[in-house]
């Protein structure tokens, strides 16, 4: 809280801060900025401002003269100090800057990926742009835990792509083949990003691969083909990596598979819950607590959510929730259990729903406002 009025107005678009002063009709020739959080830096600093010996970077500013500064760093909140007189560190105030969360949408119909900014207050999407390249019917997209790499399952291309995620603007760069598979439909990583699991729709199997920590390439892949798989379309792991959930479009079930905690190998699979009824289940998402599993049903364009037993992983109390959607893909929830995002492949839109805190129900589902999608099939949040 400021003891007096703030000296600066700050607007944030992506990773760029647009700054001016609240003091009318006065030019401050040596206003200054300093980043207080380790790991952050001013992009192209020598061309943006002049570094002072006290650590402040100086620039002219007024109420009518804006200054735009792009910040590079981790996907976390950070603090800055701004001074009207940066060279002497006078008339300074500290501001907390919230990092924009981004949504990545795989577009199955036009072989692309979109990246959109997320409004933290409303959950709505905006400023959607195409990013990355070389995709072929992308059916799933995920990010590693640090948000530095994206993996895209290319159903028609029979590959999984890996891309680096720019810390400056969130764009996908250097996309290339991470591994070859037969009709890969879904993909998941374990918590420490050392193993990848790829569902192979046509083979009724799961491929487990080691992840090269330097390149992100998938190596030493082995196949698991339990009889419990019937056109497996997605895979999610619980937060302890003790269980995997796999939706089977063929027989309308969700398989629950135990995972060896030492090797990561899928040991055994069974129906996740007797009496749990799904309709051509396509995509899955666990909430951040791991207490609820959300299942997208392509057969009736609805979402089922189920309670997850915290001891054995089985599902119970499954009920429909949210609206009727329009052609299903892989839905996702944010990491605060505030919003759920559902791709509508037929109408080329993405819906956003609020998550009822007490029950986990999806309520108030509306169009997210994102545009330019082409058969959206999957969503990942960074």
C-alpha positions in Angstrom: 0.0 0.0 0.0 1.2 3.5 -0.8 1.2 6.1 2.0 0.7 8.7 -0.8 -0.7 8.4 -4.2 1.3 6.3 -6.7 3.7 8.3 -8.9 3.3 6.0 -11.9 0.7 4.4 -14.1 1.7 0.9 -15.3 -0.1 -1.0 -18.0 1.0 -4.6 -18.8 0.7 -6.4 -22.2 2.4 -9.7 -22.3 5.8 -9.1 -20.8 5.9 -5.4 -21.8 5.3 -2.6 -19.2 4.0 0.7 -20.5 4.8 3.3 -17.9 4.0 7.0 -17.5 3.6 9.4 -14.5 0.6 10.6 -12.6 2.1 14.0 -12.2 0.7 16.4 -14.8 2.8 18.6 -17.1 6.2 17.7 -15.9 9.0 15.8 -17.7 11.3 13.7 -15.5 14.5 13.3 -17.5 16.1 10.7 -15.3 13.3 8.5 -14.1 14.6 5.0 -13.2 13.6 1.4 -12.9 15.2 -1.4 -11.0 14.2 -5.1 -11.0 14.1 -6.4 -7.4 13.4 -10.1 -8.1 16.3 -12.4 -9.1 16.1 -14.0 -12.5 14.5 -11.1 -14.4 16.2 -8.7 -16.9 15.3 -5.8 -19.1 15.2 -7.0 -22.8 17.7 -5.1 -25.0 18.6 -2.9 -22.0 21.3 -0.8 -23.6 18.8 0.5 -26.2 16.0 1.0 -23.7 17.6 2.9 -20.8 20.9 4.0 -19.4 22.2 2.0 -16.5 23.3 4.1 -13.5 25.9 3.0 -10.9 23.2 2.6 -8.3 21.5 -0.1 -10.3 18.6 2.0 -11.7 18.2 2.1 -15.5 17.3 5.7 -16.5 14.9 7.1 -19.1 12.8 10.2 -19.7 9.0 10.1 -18.8 6.0 12.3 -18.2 2.2 12.0 -17.9 2.0 12.2 -21.7 5.3 10.5 -22.7 5.1 6.7 -22.2 8.0 4.4 -21.8 7.7 0.7 -22.9 10.0 -1.8 -21.2 10.0 -5.5 -21.9 11.0 -7.8 -19.0 12.4 -11.3 -19.5 12.3 -13.9 -16.7 10.5 -16.9 -15.2 6.7 -17.3 -15.3 6.2 -15.8 -11.8 5.3 -12.5 -10.3 8.1 -10.0 -9.7 8.6 -6.6 -8.2 10.2 -3.4 -9.5 11.2 -0.1 -8.1 10.4 3.1 -10.0 11.8 6.5 -9.2 11.0 9.9 -10.5 14.7 10.7 -10.0 16.5 7.4 -10.7 20.0 8.7 -10.6 19.7 9.8 -7.0 17.1 7.1 -6.1 14.6 9.7 -4.9 10.8 9.7 -5.0 10.8 5.9 -5.4 7.9 3.4 -5.1 7.8 -0.4 -5.4 5.3 -2.2 -7.6 4.4 -5.9 -7.9 4.0 -7.1 -11.4 1.8 -10.1 -12.1 3.1 -12.4 -14.9 0.5 -13.0 -17.6 -0.6 -16.6 -17.9 -0.8 -17.9 -21.4 -3.0 -20.5 -23.1 -1.6 -22.7 -25.9 -4.3 -24.3 -28.1 -3.5 -27.1 -30.6 -5.5 -26.6 -33.8 -6.1 -30.0 -35.3 -7.8 -28.9 -38.6 -5.2 -26.4 -39.8 -2.0 -27.9 -38.3 -1.1 -25.1 -36.0 -0.8 -23.9 -32.4 -2.3 -20.6 -31.1 -1.0 -18.8 -28.0 -3.4 -16.4 -26.2 -3.1 -14.1 -23.2 -5.3 -14.9 -20.2 -7.1 -12.2 -18.3 -6.3 -13.1 -14.7 -9.5 -11.5 -13.4 -12.0 -12.9 -15.9 -10.2 -16.0 -17.4 -11.0 -14.7 -20.9 -8.5 -15.1 -23.8 -7.2 -12.3 -26.0 -4.4 -11.5 -28.5 -4.4 -15.0 -29.9 -1.5 -15.5 -32.4 -0.1 -18.5 -34.2 3.2 -19.9 -32.9 5.6 -22.6 -33.7 5.6 -24.7 -36.9 5.8 -28.1 -38.4 2.7 -29.7 -36.9 0.5 -32.3 -38.6 -3.0 -32.8 -37.1 -1.9 -31.8 -33.6 -4.2 -33.7 -31.1 -2.6 -32.8 -27.8 -0.3 -30.2 -26.3 1.4 -30.1 -22.9 4.2 -28.1 -21.2 6.9 -29.3 -18.9 6.6 -28.2 -15.2 8.9 -25.2 -15.7 7.0 -24.0 -18.8 10.2 -23.9 -20.9 9.3 -26.7 -23.3 6.1 -27.7 -25.2 5.3 -31.1 -26.5 2.7 -31.6 -29.3 1.3 -34.9 -30.4 1.0 -34.9 -34.2 -1.7 -37.5 -34.9 -1.3 -37.6 -38.7 2.4 -36.8 -38.8 3.1 -39.8 -36.5 5.5 -37.8 -34.4 5.7 -35.8 -31.2 7.2 -32.3 -31.6 9.2 -30.5 -29.0 9.5 -26.7 -28.9 11.3 -24.2 -26.7 9.1 -21.6 -25.0 10.4 -18.1 -25.1 10.7 -16.5 -21.6 10.3 -13.1 -23.2 7.0 -13.5 -25.1 5.8 -17.1 -24.7 6.3 -17.9 -28.4 7.2 -21.5 -29.4 10.6 -21.7 -31.1 12.9 -24.3 -32.6 10.1 -26.9 -33.0 11.4 -30.3 -34.2 10.7 -34.0 -34.0 11.2 -35.4 -30.5 10.2 -39.0 -31.5 8.2 -41.1 -34.0 5.0 -42.9 -33.0 2.0 -44.6 -34.7 -0.9 -42.1 -34.5 0.0 -40.4 -31.2 -3.2 -39.0 -29.6 -2.3 -37.8 -26.1 0.9 -37.1 -24.1 1.9 -36.6 -20.5 5.1 -36.0 -18.5 5.9 -37.2 -15.0 6.5 -34.5 -12.3 10.2 -34.2 -12.8 10.0 -34.3 -16.6 12.2 -37.4 -17.0 9.5 -39.7 -18.5 6.9 -39.1 -21.2 3.8 -41.2 -21.8 2.2 -41.2 -25.3 -1.2 -42.8 -26.1 -1.2 -44.6 -29.4 -4.8 -44.5 -30.6 -4.6 -47.1 -33.4 -2.3 -49.5 -31.5 -4.4 -49.5 -28.3 -1.2 -49.0 -26.4 0.9 -46.5 -24.3 4.5 -45.7 -25.1 6.8 -44.7 -22.2 10.0 -42.8 -23.1 12.9 -41.3 -21.3 13.2 -37.5 -21.8 16.7 -36.1 -22.6 17.1 -33.3 -20.1 19.2 -31.2 -22.5 17.4 -31.6 -25.8 13.9 -32.7 -24.7 14.1 -35.6 -27.2 12.2 -38.8 -26.3 14.4 -41.9 -26.1 14.3 -45.6 -25.2 10.5 -45.9 -25.8 8.8 -49.1 -24.7 5.2 -50.1 -25.3 2.5 -51.1 -22.9 -0.6 -52.7 -24.5 -3.0 -53.9 -21.8 -6.3 -55.2 -22.8 -7.9 -52.3 -20.9 -7.0 -49.9 -23.7 -9.5 -49.4 -26.5 -8.6 -46.4 -28.6 -6.9 -44.5 -25.8 -7.2 -40.8 -26.6 -5.4 -39.0 -23.7 -3.5 -39.6 -20.5 -3.1 -37.7 -17.2 -1.0 -38.6 -14.1 -1.9 -37.8 -10.5 0.4 -35.4 -8.7 2.3 -38.3 -7.0 2.8 -40.1 -10.3 1.3 -43.2 -8.6 -1.6 -43.5 -11.1 -2.4 -42.7 -14.8 -5.9 -42.2 -16.1 -6.6 -43.1 -19.8 -9.9 -42.5 -21.6 -10.9 -45.2 -24.0 -13.1 -43.9 -26.8 -13.8 -47.4 -28.0 -15.6 -48.8 -25.0 -16.6 -45.6 -23.1 -14.4 -46.3 -20.0 -11.6 -44.5 -18.2 -8.7 -46.9 -17.3 -6.9 -46.5 -14.0 -3.3 -47.7 -14.2 -0.8 -48.1 -11.4 2.7 -46.8 -12.0 5.9 -48.2 -10.5 7.4 -45.4 -8.4 11.0 -46.4 -9.1 10.9 -47.1 -12.8 7.7 -45.3 -14.0 6.5 -48.4 -15.8 2.8 -48.9 -16.0 2.2 -52.0 -14.0 -1.5 -52.9 -14.3 -4.7 -51.3 -15.4 -8.4 -51.7 -14.6 -11.7 -49.8 -14.9 -11.4 -46.6 -12.9 -14.7 -47.1 -11.2 -17.6 -49.5 -11.7 -20.8 -47.5 -12.5 -18.8 -44.5 -13.9 -20.6 -43.9 -17.2 -18.9 -41.9 -20.0 -19.9 -41.3 -23.6 -16.9 -41.6 -26.0 -14.5 -40.0 -23.5 -11.9 -37.9 -25.3 -9.9 -35.8 -22.9 -9.1 -35.6 -19.1 -8.0 -33.1 -16.6 -7.3 -33.4 -12.9 -7.9 -30.4 -10.6 -4.8 -29.0 -8.9 -5.6 -30.9 -5.7 -6.0 -34.2 -7.5 -9.4 -34.7 -5.8 -11.5 -34.4 -9.0 -11.2 -35.8 -12.5 -13.0 -34.0 -15.4 -13.8 -36.1 -18.4 -14.8 -34.6 -21.8 -17.4 -36.8 -23.5 -17.2 -36.4 -27.3 -20.4 -38.6 -27.7 -22.7 -36.1 -26.0 -20.6 -32.9 -25.9 -20.7 -32.8 -22.1 -18.3 -33.0 -19.2 -18.4 -35.6 -16.4 -16.6 -34.9 -13.1 -15.8 -37.6 -10.6 -14.4 -37.7 -7.1 -10.9 -39.3 -6.9 -10.2 -41.7 -4.0 -7.0 -40.4 -2.5 -5.8 -43.9 -1.4 -6.5 -46.1 -4.5 -7.2 -43.6 -7.2 -10.7 -45.0 -8.1 -13.5 -42.7 -9.3 -16.9 -42.3 -7.7 -19.9 -39.9 -7.6 -19.6 -39.1 -11.3 -22.0 -36.4 -12.6 -22.4 -34.2 -15.6 -21.4 -30.5 -15.2 -21.1 -27.3 -17.2 -22.8 -26.6 -20.5 -23.3 -28.6 -23.7 -20.2 -28.0 -25.8 -19.5 -28.4 -29.5 -17.1 -31.1 -30.5 -14.7 -32.3 -27.8 -10.9 -32.2 -27.3 -8.7 -32.2 -24.2 -10.0 -29.8 -21.6 -7.9 -28.3 -18.8 -8.1 -26.5 -15.5 -5.9 -23.7 -14.2 -3.6 -24.4 -11.3 -5.8 -22.5 -8.8 -9.0 -24.4 -9.7 -10.6 -21.1 -10.7 -11.3 -21.7 -14.5 -11.7 -24.6 -16.8 -11.1 -24.3 -20.6 -12.9 -26.5 -23.0 -12.1 -26.6 -26.8 -15.1 -26.7 -29.2 -13.6 -28.4 -32.3 -16.8 -28.0 -34.4 -17.4 -24.3 -33.8 -13.7 -23.3 -33.7 -14.1 -21.7 -30.2 -12.9 -22.3 -26.7 -15.2 -22.1 -23.7 -14.2 -20.9 -20.3 -16.1 -22.0 -17.2 -15.8 -20.9 -13.6 -15.1 -23.7 -11.1 -17.4 -23.8 -8.1 -15.0 -23.8 -5.1 -17.2 -25.9 -2.8 -18.2 -28.6 -5.2 -15.9 -28.4 -8.3 -18.9 -28.0 -10.6 -18.3 -26.0 -13.8 -20.6 -23.0 -13.9 -21.1 -19.8 -16.0 -19.6 -21.3 -19.2 -19.1 -18.7 -21.9 -17.1 -18.1 -25.0 -13.5 -17.3 -24.0 -13.2 -14.5 -26.5 -10.2 -16.1 -28.2 -10.3 -16.1 -32.0 -8.6 -17.7 -35.0 -8.8 -21.3 -33.9 -9.0 -24.2 -36.4 -10.6 -27.3 -34.9 -9.1 -26.7 -31.4 -8.2 -30.1 -29.9 -6.2 -29.4 -26.7 -5.3 -26.6 -24.3 -2.2 -26.2 -22.1 -1.7 -23.3 -19.7 1.6 -21.7 -18.8 
